[in-house]
Amino acid sequence: MLGKYFKHSLLKKIANRAGTPVYVYSAPAFLKQISTYKKAFKGLDPLFCYAMKANSSGALCALAAKAGWGADVVSGGELYRALKAGFKPGNIIFSGVGKTPAELEYALKTGIMFINAESMEEVLELERVAARLKVRAPLSLRINPDVDPHTHKFISTGRLGSKFGVSFEEALKIYMYAAESAHLNPVGAQFHIGSQVHKAGPYALAAGRLAAFIVKLASRGVNLKYADVGGGWGVKEGDEMPDPAALAKAVGSVFAGTGLKLVLEPGRSVAAPAGLLLTAVIYRKQSGKKNFIVADAAMNDLVRPALYGAKHPVALIGPGGEEKVFDLVGPVCESGDFLAQGVRLPEPAAGQLIAIYSAGAYGFSMSSQYNSRPRAAEVLITGPTSWRLIRRRETYKDLTACEI
Ligand code: LLP
């Protein structure tokens, strides 16, 4: 499915010029996800805030900003990058369980749309910062709707007992407090139930609970403007497009006609299909009955297989030998360093390229220099034969650049 965006002939040219491992993104694929979201939600007129944690590359973020999207940021660093990429401050929201006073101040000075606070203590800190700056802080609360999204335990966030959000009960108290404050302006309510959620059912359940709560708040004199249903819409690894129409239906049937502005924070579903990791084979070897391909990309480049058991489709670029079952591993000194396990591939020769698909989200953004491996380069395909380097490969010098 993704083949049309990533022609093998072009991937070979990119690897020749940019080297490997290299993240390759497709601007047309990224923009297609954006337009599919827009179409699916037509009529509801939501604000989409691209969740930058999925991929904060300036070139991709600029595409989202140009398409009229806002940004969902979770750190001062992401806010800095969002502004640099051209997102309008008034279209930026700030999420996360542990925003520091300095980050809150940065957000307020920037004039962002709202802050999704996650505890009474954070709200009190926000109030202090706003008072110091002599402003009213636009406040939304992340509410934990206690809904099971049926996803990996590391990325499931919507059940009570997780570190995220506040209960409806606590939220009611916080909103009543905020409504009385000279420096807090309660404008919204949010939930984010988890990531890689494949069914609309949990969203419908959470949205229904949120809507009922917003009505209750209004009866107490607190009228919100925004209903934010988070991100988390899943992708089938290796597939071009998850259809968000089911999601639109689930939340649309709850919020349409309420006068609330709907906000969404998709990350993975926009970026994942728009990127792959291109790696070159260094060696082949056998151990016991297992066949290994040792490639030049490793868990420091793409940690998702090791961390979540994620299965990214892999393909050999160009013809290979006899088909065999392989584990695709990297040079990092850990048995957990694998990119794919038990995959059937034509036997590659050393130097041949392998594409690891669905790596546009939480690939580069979660990469590290572990084993003192300079981070990979990033490339953006802009047309059928055109591409450009959007981040140079790190050098050995970069590894020690911050040491003093
Ligand atoms: N909004 C909030 C508040 C979030 O915490 C997240 C993701 C999103 C939006 C975007 O969710 P998405 O649409 O991308 O699923 N590293 C993991 C995923 C962690 C997601 C954390 N929060 C992975 O590689 O699967």
Boltz pocket constraint, residues with backbone or C-beta under 6 A from the ligand:
constraints:
  - pocket:
      binder: B
      contacts: [[A, 51], [A, 53], [A, 54], [A, 72], [A, 95], [A, 96], [A, 155], [A, 192], [A, 194], [A, 195], [A, 196], [A, 230], [A, 231], [A, 232], [A, 233], [A, 265], [A, 266], [A, 267], [A, 268], [A, 269], [A, 304], [A, 308], [A, 361], [A, 362], [A, 366]]
      max_distance: 6.0
